[in-house]
Amino acid sequence: MGLFNKKTEIKKQSAAKIAKVSDAKSAVKTGVETKSMKDLYGAAEAGKAKSTAKPSEKKSVFGNAYKIIMKPLVTEKVSGLGALNKYVFAVAKNANKIEVAKAIKEIYGIKPVGVNVIRMSGKKARYGRISGQRKDWKKAIITLPKGETIKVYEGV
């Protein structure tokens, strides 16, 4: 029975809205400005302002950071760089130094002192008679300020 009540409530609400709009239109035709007309325009402008403001507020905490920084590299050579406060990450091929620095700041909350980016060519690979090549990729060496560290080796 609740379904039928909802339908009648919806019809009543829509009829009330139509009545308000028609009153406002008649007021405009007669040249009399009413408060309801201002409210209608104010509501429309407020709706536009809210719709433009929401995407900036909805901005995710980790926007494109995880698309730019793919994974940390964990090798013997990289672990030696840890003494110099440098960390190495595999990054997207189209990422530049500025984007990498912003992504590090966004993910780890530490602003890097320096970022060096290196394009690595894919190695030649052979499986029996079939030869090919691995994908090209890019790595970034991040230098952090003294006293700052990143927990990269936790899951290794």
matplotlib code that plots the C-alpha trace (Angstrom):
import matplotlib.pyplot as plt

x = [0.0, 3.0, 3.6, 0.3, 0.8, 4.2, 2.8, 0.1, 2.7, 4.9, 1.9, 1.1, 4.7, 5.0, 1.7, 2.9, 6.1, 4.1, 1.9, 4.9, 6.5, 3.2, 2.8, 6.3, 5.7, 2.5, 4.3, 7.0, 4.4, 2.6, 5.9, 5.7, 8.8, 8.1, 10.3, 9.6, 11.1, 14.3, 14.3, 14.0, 16.9, 18.9, 18.3, 19.4, 22.6, 23.3, 22.9, 25.4, 27.8, 27.5, 28.0, 31.2, 32.5, 31.9, 34.5, 37.2, 36.1, 35.7, 39.3, 40.6, 43.6, 45.6, 44.5, 46.9, 49.8, 49.4, 49.2, 52.5, 54.4, 53.9, 56.2, 59.3, 62.4, 64.1, 67.5, 71.0, 72.1, 69.1, 69.5, 73.0, 71.5, 69.4, 72.5, 72.5, 68.8, 67.8, 64.9, 64.1, 60.7, 59.4, 57.2, 54.9, 56.7, 55.0, 55.7, 58.1, 60.1, 57.5, 54.7, 56.9, 57.8, 54.1, 53.1, 55.8, 54.5, 50.9, 51.6, 54.3, 53.8, 57.5, 58.7, 61.7, 64.9, 65.7, 64.3, 66.3, 64.5, 66.0, 64.4, 65.3, 65.1, 63.6, 65.9, 66.0, 64.3, 64.4, 62.3, 63.6, 63.3, 61.0, 62.8, 61.4, 61.9, 60.5, 58.7, 60.6, 60.1, 61.2, 62.6, 63.0, 65.6, 64.2, 66.4, 64.8, 65.8, 68.1, 66.3, 63.3, 62.7, 60.2, 59.1, 59.7, 61.0, 58.1, 56.4, 59.7]
y = [0.0, 2.3, 2.4, 4.0, 6.7, 7.6, 8.1, 10.5, 12.4, 12.8, 14.1, 16.6, 17.9, 18.2, 20.0, 22.5, 23.1, 23.8, 26.2, 28.2, 28.4, 29.5, 32.2, 33.4, 33.5, 35.5, 37.9, 38.4, 39.0, 41.7, 43.4, 42.8, 41.4, 39.0, 37.4, 33.9, 34.8, 35.9, 32.7, 30.7, 32.5, 32.3, 28.6, 28.1, 30.1, 28.4, 25.0, 26.0, 27.3, 24.1, 21.9, 23.7, 23.7, 20.0, 18.6, 20.7, 19.5, 15.9, 15.9, 12.6, 12.5, 10.4, 11.8, 10.6, 9.9, 6.1, 6.3, 8.2, 6.2, 2.6, 0.8, 1.2, -0.7, -2.9, -4.1, -4.3, -1.2, 0.8, -0.3, 1.2, 4.5, 4.5, 5.6, 8.8, 9.3, 8.4, 6.2, 4.7, 4.2, 2.9, 5.7, 6.2, 6.6, 10.0, 11.4, 14.3, 15.4, 17.9, 15.3, 12.8, 15.3, 16.1, 12.5, 11.7, 14.7, 13.5, 9.8, 10.1, 13.7, 14.5, 17.1, 15.8, 17.9, 16.4, 14.2, 12.5, 10.7, 8.0, 6.3, 2.6, 0.6, -2.8, -5.8, -8.3, -11.5, -14.9, -18.0, -20.8, -19.6, -16.7, -13.5, -10.2, -7.2, -6.1, -2.8, 0.4, 2.0, 5.0, 5.2, 8.1, 8.6, 10.7, 12.6, 13.4, 16.0, 15.0, 13.2, 12.1, 8.5, 6.4, 3.0, 1.2, -2.2, -3.0, -5.7, -7.1]
z = [0.0, 0.6, -3.2, -4.0, -1.3, -2.7, -6.2, -4.9, -2.8, -5.9, -8.0, -5.3, -5.1, -8.9, -9.0, -6.4, -8.3, -11.5, -9.7, -8.3, -11.8, -13.5, -10.8, -11.4, -15.2, -14.9, -12.6, -15.2, -17.9, -15.9, -15.1, -11.3, -9.8, -6.9, -4.4, -5.7, -9.1, -7.3, -5.4, -8.6, -10.2, -7.0, -6.7, -10.3, -9.8, -6.5, -8.2, -10.9, -8.3, -6.3, -9.3, -10.2, -6.6, -5.9, -8.3, -6.7, -3.2, -4.5, -5.6, -4.4, -2.0, -4.4, -7.8, -10.4, -8.0, -8.2, -12.0, -12.1, -9.5, -10.3, -7.8, -5.8, -7.1, -4.6, -5.8, -4.2, -6.0, -4.8, -1.2, -1.4, -2.4, 0.8, 2.7, 0.5, 1.3, -2.3, -3.3, -6.7, -8.2, -11.6, -13.0, -16.0, -19.4, -19.9, -16.4, -15.9, -12.9, -11.7, -11.8, -10.0, -7.2, -6.7, -6.6, -3.9, -1.9, -2.3, -1.4, 1.3, 2.5, 1.9, -0.6, -2.4, -2.7, -6.1, -8.8, -11.5, -14.3, -16.5, -19.6, -19.6, -22.8, -22.7, -22.7, -25.6, -24.7, -26.3, -25.6, -27.9, -31.5, -30.6, -29.9, -28.8, -26.5, -23.1, -22.8, -22.4, -19.0, -16.9, -13.4, -11.1, -8.4, -5.6, -3.2, 0.2, 2.7, 5.6, 8.4, 6.2, 5.2, 3.3, 4.4, 1.1, 2.3, 4.6, 2.5, 1.0]

ax = plt.figure().add_subplot(projection="3d")
ax.plot(x, y, z, "-o")
ax.set_aspect("equal")
plt.show()
